[in-house]
Amino acid sequence: MIRSFARVLLALALLATAVFIWSKMPTKLQSWAPIVEHGSVGEQISGRNLRVTVHDVALATELIFTEDGVAQHVPTTGVWIVLDVSYETIDMFAEPEFALDAGGRHFRAYFGGFRGDVDPGFPERAPVAFEVPEKPSSATLLVSNEATDRYGNTLNAPLDSQIAVTADLTDTPLAPIIDLDLADR
């Protein structure tokens, strides 16, 4: 009887240990989290296969850009946050992925002047624009290399480095219009 009781206690202890260890293991998305490199506007920040510099940040209520020779006017009832970004891959061809955290919300880039893969060692510079509902006091640009699975499907989580550039927007004036074609030069 004492032996059976000891076996049951041992089994319960092993089960409790297994449950404890299982609860501490990272989930699939937690183990896929990128290595985040932080920086500020004007600073060049490097990750494993990307290098990013945010040269300037501007705010506006309307964007203008040319598409197929036709001027496109894009007004907003909120605010456009336009960042002048240099992006470079270090080892292999990659395409940038841009997101913005502002006012406690997460936004995808409305306009990014980067078209397709960027050649390693040759930085490109272009504006990236986000539409937000109101002017935030600060915003953090999140840049990573676009990641795809073996079938070419875009993955939700960056698997490598991610660059996080925080900009203080409290003293940034709100312009009526920003011409992205001029900013793209």
URNOR-V418033 format. One record per residue. SS is DSSP state (h for helix, s for strand, l for the rest). PHI is phi in radians with two decimals (999 if undefined). OMEGA is omega in radians with two decimals (* if undefined). Layout:
ss=SS phi=PHI omega=OMEGA
ss=SS phi=PHI omega=OMEGA
This chain:
ss=l phi=999 omega=3.13
ss=h phi=-1.12 omega=3.11
ss=h phi=-1.12 omega=3.12
ss=h phi=-1.11 omega=3.12
ss=h phi=-1.10 omega=3.12
ss=h phi=-1.13 omega=3.11
ss=h phi=-1.14 omega=3.12
ss=h phi=-1.11 omega=3.11
ss=h phi=-1.10 omega=3.11
ss=h phi=-1.11 omega=3.12
ss=h phi=-1.09 omega=3.12
ss=h phi=-1.14 omega=3.11
ss=h phi=-1.14 omega=3.09
ss=h phi=-1.13 omega=3.11
ss=h phi=-1.11 omega=3.11
ss=h phi=-1.12 omega=3.09
ss=h phi=-1.12 omega=3.12
ss=h phi=-1.09 omega=3.12
ss=h phi=-1.11 omega=3.13
ss=h phi=-1.08 omega=-3.14
ss=h phi=-1.11 omega=3.13
ss=h phi=-1.06 omega=-3.12
ss=h phi=-1.21 omega=-3.14
ss=h phi=-1.57 omega=-3.13
ss=l phi=-1.28 omega=3.12
ss=l phi=-1.24 omega=3.05
ss=l phi=-1.34 omega=-3.12
ss=h phi=-1.01 omega=-3.12
ss=h phi=-1.23 omega=3.09
ss=h phi=-1.20 omega=3.13
ss=h phi=-1.34 omega=3.11
ss=l phi=-1.60 omega=-3.06
ss=l phi=-1.09 omega=-3.13
ss=l phi=-1.31 omega=2.99
ss=s phi=-1.51 omega=-3.04
ss=s phi=-1.65 omega=3.05
ss=s phi=-1.89 omega=-3.06
ss=s phi=-1.70 omega=3.09
ss=s phi=-2.87 omega=-3.12
ss=s phi=-2.28 omega=-3.12
ss=l phi=-1.05 omega=3.14
ss=l phi=1.60 omega=-3.09
ss=l phi=-1.80 omega=3.06
ss=s phi=-1.48 omega=-3.11
ss=s phi=-2.05 omega=-3.12
ss=s phi=-2.02 omega=2.98
ss=l phi=-2.01 omega=-3.10
ss=l phi=-1.15 omega=-3.12
ss=l phi=-2.25 omega=3.05
ss=s phi=-2.65 omega=3.12
ss=s phi=-2.39 omega=-3.03
ss=s phi=-2.33 omega=2.97
ss=s phi=-2.33 omega=2.98
ss=s phi=-1.71 omega=-3.05
ss=s phi=-1.42 omega=-3.07
ss=s phi=-2.77 omega=3.07
ss=s phi=-2.29 omega=3.11
ss=s phi=-2.33 omega=3.12
ss=s phi=-2.13 omega=3.14
ss=s phi=-2.68 omega=3.07
ss=s phi=-1.79 omega=3.10
ss=s phi=-2.62 omega=3.04
ss=s phi=-1.93 omega=3.00
ss=s phi=-2.27 omega=3.01
ss=s phi=-2.67 omega=-3.11
ss=s phi=-1.79 omega=3.10
ss=s phi=-2.27 omega=-3.09
ss=l phi=0.96 omega=3.09
ss=l phi=1.39 omega=-3.12
ss=s phi=-1.98 omega=3.12
ss=s phi=-1.24 omega=3.12
ss=s phi=-1.87 omega=3.08
ss=s phi=-1.82 omega=-3.11
ss=s phi=-2.21 omega=3.09
ss=s phi=-1.40 omega=3.08
ss=s phi=-2.45 omega=3.01
ss=s phi=-1.49 omega=3.08
ss=s phi=-1.76 omega=-3.11
ss=s phi=-2.44 omega=2.97
ss=s phi=-1.60 omega=3.00
ss=s phi=-1.84 omega=-3.10
ss=s phi=-2.02 omega=-3.13
ss=s phi=-1.99 omega=3.06
ss=s phi=-1.58 omega=-2.94
ss=s phi=-2.10 omega=2.91
ss=s phi=-1.80 omega=-3.12
ss=s phi=-2.30 omega=-3.14
ss=s phi=-2.50 omega=2.98
ss=s phi=-1.64 omega=-3.03
ss=l phi=-1.77 omega=-3.03
ss=l phi=-1.88 omega=-3.03
ss=l phi=-2.52 omega=3.12
ss=l phi=-1.02 omega=3.10
ss=s phi=-2.75 omega=3.08
ss=l phi=-2.04 omega=-3.10
ss=s phi=-1.32 omega=3.06
ss=s phi=-2.14 omega=-3.06
ss=s phi=-2.04 omega=3.02
ss=s phi=-2.47 omega=-3.12
ss=s phi=-2.40 omega=2.99
ss=s phi=-1.83 omega=-3.12
ss=s phi=-2.61 omega=3.11
ss=l phi=1.05 omega=3.12
ss=l phi=1.35 omega=-3.14
ss=s phi=-2.18 omega=-3.09
ss=s phi=-1.97 omega=-3.09
ss=s phi=-2.21 omega=3.03
ss=s phi=-1.71 omega=-3.13
ss=l phi=-1.16 omega=3.04
ss=l phi=-1.35 omega=-3.11
ss=s phi=-2.39 omega=3.04
ss=s phi=-2.31 omega=-3.06
ss=l phi=-1.27 omega=-3.14
ss=l phi=-1.62 omega=-3.10
ss=l phi=-2.00 omega=3.07
ss=l phi=1.36 omega=-3.09
ss=l phi=-1.17 omega=3.07
ss=s phi=-1.84 omega=-3.13
ss=l phi=-1.23 omega=3.10
ss=s phi=-1.06 omega=3.08
ss=l phi=1.42 omega=3.13
ss=l phi=-2.11 omega=-3.09
ss=l phi=-1.14 omega=3.03
ss=s phi=-2.03 omega=-3.12
ss=s phi=-2.26 omega=-3.10
ss=s phi=-2.80 omega=3.05
ss=s phi=-1.40 omega=3.04
ss=s phi=-2.27 omega=-3.04
ss=s phi=-2.09 omega=3.10
ss=s phi=-2.24 omega=3.06
ss=s phi=-1.75 omega=3.14
ss=s phi=-2.14 omega=-3.05
ss=l phi=-1.21 omega=3.13
ss=l phi=-2.70 omega=-3.12
ss=l phi=-1.22 omega=3.08
ss=l phi=-1.49 omega=3.10
ss=l phi=-1.35 omega=3.07
ss=s phi=-2.68 omega=3.11
ss=s phi=-2.56 omega=3.11
ss=s phi=-2.09 omega=3.06
ss=s phi=-1.45 omega=3.11
ss=s phi=-1.96 omega=-3.10
ss=s phi=-2.12 omega=3.06
ss=s phi=-2.52 omega=3.02
ss=s phi=-1.38 omega=3.11
ss=l phi=-1.05 omega=-3.11
ss=l phi=-1.96 omega=3.09
ss=s phi=-2.26 omega=3.07
ss=l phi=-1.43 omega=-3.06
ss=l phi=-1.17 omega=3.11
ss=l phi=-1.74 omega=3.13
ss=l phi=1.57 omega=3.11
ss=l phi=-1.42 omega=3.14
ss=s phi=-1.19 omega=3.09
ss=l phi=-1.55 omega=-3.11
ss=l phi=-1.27 omega=-3.05
ss=l phi=-1.90 omega=3.03
ss=l phi=-1.14 omega=-3.05
ss=l phi=-1.77 omega=-3.06
ss=l phi=-2.03 omega=3.12
ss=s phi=-1.35 omega=3.02
ss=s phi=-2.35 omega=3.12
ss=s phi=-1.73 omega=3.11
ss=s phi=-2.10 omega=-3.12
ss=s phi=-2.00 omega=-3.11
ss=s phi=-1.71 omega=3.14
ss=s phi=-2.10 omega=3.04
ss=s phi=-1.44 omega=-3.06
ss=l phi=-1.89 omega=-3.06
ss=l phi=-1.07 omega=-3.12
ss=l phi=-1.78 omega=-3.14
ss=l phi=-1.39 omega=-3.11
ss=l phi=-1.26 omega=3.11
ss=s phi=-1.70 omega=-3.14
ss=s phi=-1.47 omega=3.10
ss=l phi=-1.24 omega=-3.07
ss=l phi=-2.51 omega=2.96
ss=s phi=-2.17 omega=3.09
ss=s phi=-1.61 omega=-3.09
ss=h phi=-1.20 omega=3.09
ss=h phi=-1.15 omega=3.09
ss=h phi=-1.28 omega=3.14
ss=h phi=-1.26 omega=-3.09
ss=l phi=-1.41 omega=-3.09
ss=l phi=-1.74 omega=*
